[in-house]
Amino acid sequence: MCIGAAQVTLTDAQGQIIPVRITDNKDKTFRVEFEAQVAGVYSANVTFAGVATPQSPYKINVEAAVDLSQVQVRGLPQSKTSTFQTTHRVDVITSRLSWS
């Protein structure tokens, strides 16, 4: 018998509400899923049966999935200006990345 439901309000660093999916696993646990669009610190306010859990809000640090320092860009002109109708070649090298 379930005496309540889990509720989660997730916000990003700017206070914008992020949609979450909550699934009752029917075994006295709940799964909460969300998709972060940008890296940063998110805040999850968790309640059960309308009462905040003892350590809520929880901080969630979302980091980039790849180490962008391992991406190399070659071929960009040193100045930010270019001439009209000029073709530039730019290489983005990702061979040093390890995907997680």
N, C-alpha and C positions, 0 to 999 in steps of 0.2 A: 504494500500500500504506500503510495507516494503522498506525503503531506504537503508538498509544495513544489514549486518549479524554480529552476535556476534562471536568472536573468543576468545578462551582461551588457553593460553600456561601455563601448570602447571609443576613446577619443584620441586624436593625434595631438602633436605638440601645439597646434594652433587652436585646439578645443573643438575641432570639427568631429562630428559623430561618424564613425566608421561602421558600415553594416557588418553584422555577425550572423552566423548560422548556428543555432543551438539544436542539438539532437539529444533527446532523452534515450539513453541506451537501454532502458528498461531493466537495468541491473543496479540501480541506485547511483549511477554515474551519468554525467552529461558531457557531450563533446561540444566544444566551442571552436568554430573556424572563422578565420577572416583572412583577407588578402590585403596586405599593406602595399600601397602604391609607391611609397617613398620611404627611405631609411629615416629613422628617428625614434624618439621615445613615445610610446603609446601608453595610455592609462586605461586599465580595465576595472570598472566598478562592478563587483560581483555581489549579487544578493541571492538568497534562497528563502522562499516563502515570504518574500517582502522584507527580509532583514539582511543588512549588510554583513558579509563574512568578516571575521575578525581582522584580517590583514588587508582588506580592500581599502583603497584602490591598489591594484598590482601594477607595477611598472614593467613594460615589455620593451626591450631595446631591439629594434629591427635594424639589421645591417645589410649592406649590399651583398648579394649572393656571390659576387666575384670580387677579387682583389683588383681594383681598377688601376693600381699602380703597376700592374703587370702588363697593361695594354700600352703599346707603343704606337705613336702616330708619326709618320715620316712623309716629307714632301710638301708640307705647308709652307707657303712663303713667309719670310720673316716679318714682312709688313702686313698689315691688315687690308691694304688696298691692292687692287689688281687692275689690269687693263681690260677693257671691254673685249669680248670675243676671244679670250685667251683660255686655253684648256690647261687645267692644272691636274696633276696626278697626285693623289694622296693615298698612302698605304696605311691601313690600320692592322697592326700585327697582334694577334691574340694567341700565338703559339705557346706563350709562357703561362697561360691561364690554367688553373685547375678548377674544374667545375664541381660544385658540391650539391 
